[in-house]
Amino acid sequence: MNMDFIAVVLVLFNVLISMKGFNDRIFFEKYLFQTGSIINGKEYIRMISSGFLHAGWGHLAFNMIALWSFGGLVEDFIGTIPFVILYFISLVVGNLTSLYLHREELFYRAVGASGAVSGVVFASILLYPQGSVIIFLIPFPIPSWLFGIIYLIISIYGMREQRDNIGHEAHFGGAIAGLIMTLWFRPSSGAEFIQYFIG
């Protein structure tokens, strides 16, 4: 089993389930993330199922491109099973972060694999800090570690300000989970990351 297969399976599941959600509003409503349904209704499946639903094709495409771009490197470093575990732990921790911070907003809703994908992206940054990231509208690549810092700052700012419809809480929680799981599966990654900067 290799990363191509794992990536295909994860992308395929995301695409198929998201398409079902696009075309079936009842299905979409039943499995999206909603604080009231999870806290009061104990519908815990939403903590995972919402990660395979997306708000639209652009949302889906962005997450799947990121997963495909960074997933192979992470799987190569930590192995297939750890990669899958990291993906789902990041997804759940991202949603737990959202659940906690929006626990008083029983009608708060969210969808998307962003928490899981954030975990994968930050795992790749820790494992390969010399990498670079190409961002839309920026005509040159930026160092992956710098991207990580900017990403976290934006996530924290977004959580504080609550001015948009982006799940910054899931992004932040997933990213932190990805870092922790990477250190768990590959303890040397922290020292190797530091060594990259101090030479």
BAKEZA-974869 format. One record per residue (C-alpha): x negated, y, z; residue number from 1. Coordinates in nm, 2 decimals, always signed. Layout:
N
<site px="X" py="Y" pz="Z" n="NUM"/>
...
END
This chain:
199
<site px="+0.00" py="+0.00" pz="+0.00" n="1"/>
<site px="-0.14" py="+0.34" pz="-0.09" n="2"/>
<site px="-0.05" py="+0.71" pz="-0.06" n="3"/>
<site px="+0.11" py="+0.71" pz="-0.41" n="4"/>
<site px="+0.37" py="+0.46" pz="-0.29" n="5"/>
<site px="+0.43" py="+0.63" pz="+0.04" n="6"/>
<site px="+0.46" py="+0.97" pz="-0.12" n="7"/>
<site px="+0.70" py="+0.84" pz="-0.39" n="8"/>
<site px="+0.92" py="+0.68" pz="-0.12" n="9"/>
<site px="+0.93" py="+0.99" pz="+0.10" n="10"/>
<site px="+0.99" py="+1.22" pz="-0.20" n="11"/>
<site px="+1.25" py="+0.98" pz="-0.35" n="12"/>
<site px="+1.44" py="+0.96" pz="-0.02" n="13"/>
<site px="+1.44" py="+1.34" pz="+0.01" n="14"/>
<site px="+1.56" py="+1.39" pz="-0.34" n="15"/>
<site px="+1.83" py="+1.12" pz="-0.33" n="16"/>
<site px="+1.97" py="+1.23" pz="+0.01" n="17"/>
<site px="+1.95" py="+1.60" pz="-0.08" n="18"/>
<site px="+2.13" py="+1.54" pz="-0.41" n="19"/>
<site px="+2.40" py="+1.35" pz="-0.22" n="20"/>
<site px="+2.43" py="+1.65" pz="+0.01" n="21"/>
<site px="+2.45" py="+1.89" pz="-0.29" n="22"/>
<site px="+2.74" py="+1.70" pz="-0.43" n="23"/>
<site px="+2.92" py="+1.59" pz="-0.11" n="24"/>
<site px="+3.00" py="+1.86" pz="+0.14" n="25"/>
<site px="+3.14" py="+1.62" pz="+0.39" n="26"/>
<site px="+2.82" py="+1.42" pz="+0.39" n="27"/>
<site px="+2.61" py="+1.74" pz="+0.41" n="28"/>
<site px="+2.81" py="+1.86" pz="+0.71" n="29"/>
<site px="+2.80" py="+1.52" pz="+0.88" n="30"/>
<site px="+2.42" py="+1.49" pz="+0.88" n="31"/>
<site px="+2.28" py="+1.85" pz="+0.90" n="32"/>
<site px="+2.12" py="+1.98" pz="+1.21" n="33"/>
<site px="+2.38" py="+2.15" pz="+1.44" n="34"/>
<site px="+2.30" py="+2.22" pz="+1.80" n="35"/>
<site px="+2.66" py="+2.17" pz="+1.93" n="36"/>
<site px="+2.70" py="+1.83" pz="+1.76" n="37"/>
<site px="+2.36" py="+1.71" pz="+1.89" n="38"/>
<site px="+2.39" py="+1.85" pz="+2.25" n="39"/>
<site px="+2.77" py="+1.79" pz="+2.31" n="40"/>
<site px="+2.85" py="+1.53" pz="+2.05" n="41"/>
<site px="+2.53" py="+1.33" pz="+2.11" n="42"/>
<site px="+2.49" py="+1.29" pz="+1.73" n="43"/>
<site px="+2.11" py="+1.23" pz="+1.76" n="44"/>
<site px="+2.09" py="+1.09" pz="+1.41" n="45"/>
<site px="+2.11" py="+1.45" pz="+1.29" n="46"/>
<site px="+1.76" py="+1.51" pz="+1.43" n="47"/>
<site px="+1.62" py="+1.29" pz="+1.15" n="48"/>
<site px="+1.89" py="+1.30" pz="+0.88" n="49"/>
<site px="+1.88" py="+1.68" pz="+0.86" n="50"/>
<site px="+1.51" py="+1.65" pz="+0.75" n="51"/>
<site px="+1.63" py="+1.48" pz="+0.43" n="52"/>
<site px="+1.89" py="+1.74" pz="+0.34" n="53"/>
<site px="+1.80" py="+2.07" pz="+0.17" n="54"/>
<site px="+1.98" py="+2.40" pz="+0.10" n="55"/>
<site px="+1.91" py="+2.39" pz="-0.27" n="56"/>
<site px="+1.67" py="+2.27" pz="-0.54" n="57"/>
<site px="+1.41" py="+2.54" pz="-0.47" n="58"/>
<site px="+1.40" py="+2.45" pz="-0.10" n="59"/>
<site px="+1.37" py="+2.08" pz="-0.19" n="60"/>
<site px="+1.10" py="+2.14" pz="-0.46" n="61"/>
<site px="+0.89" py="+2.36" pz="-0.23" n="62"/>
<site px="+0.88" py="+2.10" pz="+0.04" n="63"/>
<site px="+0.82" py="+1.81" pz="-0.19" n="64"/>
<site px="+0.53" py="+1.98" pz="-0.37" n="65"/>
<site px="+0.37" py="+2.06" pz="-0.04" n="66"/>
<site px="+0.42" py="+1.70" pz="+0.08" n="67"/>
<site px="+0.27" py="+1.56" pz="-0.24" n="68"/>
<site px="-0.02" py="+1.80" pz="-0.23" n="69"/>
<site px="-0.13" py="+1.75" pz="+0.12" n="70"/>
<site px="-0.01" py="+1.40" pz="+0.21" n="71"/>
<site px="-0.27" py="+1.20" pz="+0.02" n="72"/>
<site px="-0.56" py="+1.36" pz="+0.20" n="73"/>
<site px="-0.40" py="+1.30" pz="+0.54" n="74"/>
<site px="-0.32" py="+0.93" pz="+0.46" n="75"/>
<site px="-0.68" py="+0.88" pz="+0.34" n="76"/>
<site px="-0.82" py="+1.00" pz="+0.67" n="77"/>
<site px="-0.58" py="+0.84" pz="+0.92" n="78"/>
<site px="-0.43" py="+0.55" pz="+0.74" n="79"/>
<site px="-0.08" py="+0.47" pz="+0.60" n="80"/>
<site px="+0.11" py="+0.37" pz="+0.91" n="81"/>
<site px="-0.03" py="+0.67" pz="+1.12" n="82"/>
<site px="+0.06" py="+0.90" pz="+0.83" n="83"/>
<site px="+0.43" py="+0.78" pz="+0.84" n="84"/>
<site px="+0.44" py="+0.81" pz="+1.22" n="85"/>
<site px="+0.29" py="+1.16" pz="+1.20" n="86"/>
<site px="+0.55" py="+1.26" pz="+0.94" n="87"/>
<site px="+0.85" py="+1.15" pz="+1.15" n="88"/>
<site px="+0.71" py="+1.27" pz="+1.48" n="89"/>
<site px="+0.65" py="+1.62" pz="+1.32" n="90"/>
<site px="+1.01" py="+1.61" pz="+1.19" n="91"/>
<site px="+1.16" py="+1.53" pz="+1.53" n="92"/>
<site px="+0.94" py="+1.76" pz="+1.73" n="93"/>
<site px="+1.02" py="+2.04" pz="+1.49" n="94"/>
<site px="+1.39" py="+1.98" pz="+1.54" n="95"/>
<site px="+1.35" py="+1.95" pz="+1.92" n="96"/>
<site px="+1.18" py="+2.29" pz="+1.91" n="97"/>
<site px="+1.48" py="+2.43" pz="+1.73" n="98"/>
<site px="+1.72" py="+2.25" pz="+1.96" n="99"/>
<site px="+1.56" py="+2.40" pz="+2.27" n="100"/>
<site px="+1.53" py="+2.75" pz="+2.14" n="101"/>
<site px="+1.88" py="+2.76" pz="+2.00" n="102"/>
<site px="+2.04" py="+2.56" pz="+2.28" n="103"/>
<site px="+2.29" py="+2.84" pz="+2.36" n="104"/>
<site px="+2.39" py="+2.88" pz="+2.00" n="105"/>
<site px="+2.62" py="+2.57" pz="+1.95" n="106"/>
<site px="+2.69" py="+2.66" pz="+1.59" n="107"/>
<site px="+2.32" py="+2.70" pz="+1.48" n="108"/>
<site px="+2.26" py="+2.49" pz="+1.17" n="109"/>
<site px="+1.96" py="+2.39" pz="+0.97" n="110"/>
<site px="+1.84" py="+2.15" pz="+0.70" n="111"/>
<site px="+1.50" py="+2.06" pz="+0.55" n="112"/>
<site px="+1.19" py="+1.86" pz="+0.57" n="113"/>
<site px="+0.99" py="+2.17" pz="+0.67" n="114"/>
<site px="+0.90" py="+2.05" pz="+1.02" n="115"/>
<site px="+0.76" py="+1.72" pz="+0.89" n="116"/>
<site px="+0.58" py="+1.89" pz="+0.60" n="117"/>
<site px="+0.43" py="+2.15" pz="+0.84" n="118"/>
<site px="+0.29" py="+1.86" pz="+1.04" n="119"/>
<site px="+0.13" py="+1.71" pz="+0.73" n="120"/>
<site px="-0.01" py="+2.04" pz="+0.62" n="121"/>
<site px="-0.17" py="+2.12" pz="+0.95" n="122"/>
<site px="-0.30" py="+1.77" pz="+0.98" n="123"/>
<site px="-0.48" py="+1.83" pz="+0.65" n="124"/>
<site px="-0.62" py="+2.16" pz="+0.77" n="125"/>
<site px="-0.77" py="+2.00" pz="+1.08" n="126"/>
<site px="-0.91" py="+1.70" pz="+0.88" n="127"/>
<site px="-1.04" py="+1.91" pz="+0.59" n="128"/>
<site px="-1.10" py="+2.27" pz="+0.70" n="129"/>
<site px="-1.31" py="+2.34" pz="+0.39" n="130"/>
<site px="-1.01" py="+2.30" pz="+0.17" n="131"/>
<site px="-0.82" py="+2.58" pz="+0.01" n="132"/>
<site px="-0.46" py="+2.67" pz="-0.06" n="133"/>
<site px="-0.30" py="+2.83" pz="-0.36" n="134"/>
<site px="+0.01" py="+3.04" pz="-0.27" n="135"/>
<site px="+0.26" py="+3.17" pz="-0.52" n="136"/>
<site px="+0.20" py="+3.53" pz="-0.62" n="137"/>
<site px="-0.16" py="+3.53" pz="-0.48" n="138"/>
<site px="-0.40" py="+3.51" pz="-0.77" n="139"/>
<site px="-0.68" py="+3.33" pz="-0.58" n="140"/>
<site px="-0.70" py="+3.04" pz="-0.33" n="141"/>
<site px="-0.74" py="+3.11" pz="+0.04" n="142"/>
<site px="-0.92" py="+2.89" pz="+0.29" n="143"/>
<site px="-0.69" py="+2.63" pz="+0.44" n="144"/>
<site px="-0.78" py="+2.73" pz="+0.80" n="145"/>
<site px="-0.69" py="+3.10" pz="+0.72" n="146"/>
<site px="-0.36" py="+2.99" pz="+0.57" n="147"/>
<site px="-0.29" py="+2.80" pz="+0.90" n="148"/>
<site px="-0.35" py="+3.11" pz="+1.11" n="149"/>
<site px="-0.13" py="+3.32" pz="+0.89" n="150"/>
<site px="+0.14" py="+3.05" pz="+0.89" n="151"/>
<site px="+0.15" py="+3.03" pz="+1.27" n="152"/>
<site px="+0.16" py="+3.41" pz="+1.31" n="153"/>
<site px="+0.45" py="+3.43" pz="+1.07" n="154"/>
<site px="+0.63" py="+3.14" pz="+1.25" n="155"/>
<site px="+0.58" py="+3.30" pz="+1.59" n="156"/>
<site px="+0.69" py="+3.64" pz="+1.46" n="157"/>
<site px="+0.99" py="+3.48" pz="+1.29" n="158"/>
<site px="+1.10" py="+3.30" pz="+1.61" n="159"/>
<site px="+1.08" py="+3.63" pz="+1.81" n="160"/>
<site px="+1.25" py="+3.85" pz="+1.56" n="161"/>
<site px="+1.52" py="+3.62" pz="+1.42" n="162"/>
<site px="+1.56" py="+3.84" pz="+1.11" n="163"/>
<site px="+1.59" py="+3.58" pz="+0.84" n="164"/>
<site px="+1.74" py="+3.24" pz="+0.77" n="165"/>
<site px="+1.42" py="+3.04" pz="+0.79" n="166"/>
<site px="+1.37" py="+2.77" pz="+1.04" n="167"/>
<site px="+1.05" py="+2.91" pz="+1.20" n="168"/>
<site px="+1.10" py="+2.71" pz="+1.51" n="169"/>
<site px="+1.09" py="+2.38" pz="+1.32" n="170"/>
<site px="+0.79" py="+2.50" pz="+1.12" n="171"/>
<site px="+0.60" py="+2.59" pz="+1.44" n="172"/>
<site px="+0.70" py="+2.27" pz="+1.63" n="173"/>
<site px="+0.62" py="+2.05" pz="+1.34" n="174"/>
<site px="+0.28" py="+2.21" pz="+1.28" n="175"/>
<site px="+0.18" py="+2.17" pz="+1.65" n="176"/>
<site px="+0.30" py="+1.81" pz="+1.64" n="177"/>
<site px="+0.09" py="+1.74" pz="+1.33" n="178"/>
<site px="-0.22" py="+1.87" pz="+1.50" n="179"/>
<site px="-0.17" py="+1.67" pz="+1.81" n="180"/>
<site px="-0.09" py="+1.35" pz="+1.62" n="181"/>
<site px="-0.40" py="+1.40" pz="+1.41" n="182"/>
<site px="-0.61" py="+1.43" pz="+1.72" n="183"/>
<site px="-0.44" py="+1.12" pz="+1.86" n="184"/>
<site px="-0.51" py="+0.91" pz="+1.55" n="185"/>
<site px="-0.85" py="+1.05" pz="+1.47" n="186"/>
<site px="-1.00" py="+1.19" pz="+1.80" n="187"/>
<site px="-1.32" py="+1.30" pz="+1.62" n="188"/>
<site px="-1.12" py="+1.54" pz="+1.40" n="189"/>
<site px="-1.13" py="+1.82" pz="+1.66" n="190"/>
<site px="-1.51" py="+1.81" pz="+1.70" n="191"/>
<site px="-1.55" py="+1.78" pz="+1.32" n="192"/>
<site px="-1.33" py="+2.09" pz="+1.27" n="193"/>
<site px="-1.54" py="+2.29" pz="+1.52" n="194"/>
<site px="-1.87" py="+2.16" pz="+1.37" n="195"/>
<site px="-1.76" py="+2.29" pz="+1.03" n="196"/>
<site px="-1.76" py="+2.65" pz="+1.16" n="197"/>
<site px="-2.07" py="+2.64" pz="+1.38" n="198"/>
<site px="-2.27" py="+2.44" pz="+1.13" n="199"/>
END
